[in-house]
């Protein structure tokens, strides 16, 4: 696992840290290195969970096919469970800890 230059881990929440190893394992299975491109840095929407340390973005540019990106996103979502939202964006996957009260 690598951090994009400038990414800061200060304030990251334990629920997010706990998913690093499973996501890294999945990235390895897909033949890419896990690179975290944003934690609580950068500019995000006003109510973004990035600012509270409950969200990360990971790089997907090494996954050239849209179908492979979908498969990667689905593998992550299945592995880390339903307390997390895993969203495929145009150039990254956004992951946030957002448990739903059911």
C-alpha positions in Angstrom: 0.0 0.0 0.0 1.2 3.5 -0.8 -0.1 7.0 -0.2 -0.3 9.5 -2.9 2.2 12.3 -2.2 0.5 14.8 0.1 -2.1 12.5 1.6 -2.2 12.8 5.4 -3.5 10.0 7.7 -4.0 12.3 10.7 -7.5 11.9 12.0 -8.3 8.7 10.1 -10.8 6.6 12.0 -10.1 2.9 13.0 -13.0 1.6 10.9 -11.2 2.8 7.8 -7.8 1.6 9.0 -9.3 -1.9 9.5 -10.2 -2.2 5.8 -6.7 -1.5 4.5 -5.4 -5.1 4.5 -8.5 -6.6 2.9 -8.5 -3.9 0.2 -4.8 -4.4 -0.4 -5.3 -8.1 -0.8 -8.0 -7.5 -3.4 -5.8 -5.0 -5.3 -3.1 -7.6 -5.4 -5.6 -10.2 -6.8 -6.4 -7.6 -9.6 -2.7 -7.1 -10.2 -2.4 -3.5 -9.0 -0.8 -1.7 -6.1 -3.2 -0.1 -3.6 -2.7 3.6 -3.7 -4.7 5.8 -1.4 -5.2 9.2 -3.1 -7.2 11.0 -0.4 -8.2 10.7 3.2 -9.1 13.9 5.0 -7.2 16.2 2.6 -8.1 17.8 -0.7 -11.4 19.4 -1.5 -14.6 17.4 -1.1 -18.3 18.2 -0.8 -19.3 20.1 2.3 -20.7 17.1 4.2 -18.1 14.6 3.1 -17.0 11.9 5.5 -13.4 12.6 4.3 -13.3 15.5 6.7 -14.1 13.3 9.7 -11.7 10.5 8.7 -14.4 8.1 7.7 -13.6 8.0 4.0 -10.8 7.3 1.6 -10.3 7.3 -2.2 -8.2 4.7 -4.0 -6.7 4.9 -7.4 -8.0 2.8 -10.3 -6.3 4.2 -13.3 -4.3 0.9 -13.7 -7.7 -0.9 -14.3 -8.3 0.1 -17.9 -11.6 -1.7 -18.5 -14.8 -0.4 -17.1 -16.0 -4.0 -16.4 -12.8 -4.7 -14.5 -13.4 -1.5 -12.4 -16.9 -2.7 -11.6 -15.5 -6.2 -10.6 -12.9 -4.5 -8.4 -15.5 -2.3 -6.8 -17.8 -5.3 -6.2 -15.0 -7.4 -4.7 -14.2 -4.6 -2.3 -17.8 -4.1 -1.3 -18.4 -7.8 -0.7 -15.2 -8.1 1.3 -15.7 -5.1 3.7 -19.4 -5.5 4.3 -22.5 -3.4 4.2 -21.5 -0.8 6.8 -19.4 0.8 4.0 -20.4 2.6 0.9 -18.1 1.7 -2.0 -18.7 4.1 -5.0 -17.0 3.8 -8.4 -16.2 7.3 -9.5 -14.7 8.3 -12.9 -11.1 8.1 -11.7 -11.2 6.5 -8.2 -13.2 4.4 -5.8 -14.6 6.2 -2.9 -15.0 4.2 0.3 -16.8 5.5 3.4 -17.9 4.0 6.7 -21.6 4.8 6.8 -23.5 2.3 8.8 -27.3 2.3 8.2 -29.7 1.9 11.0 -32.0 -1.0 10.1 
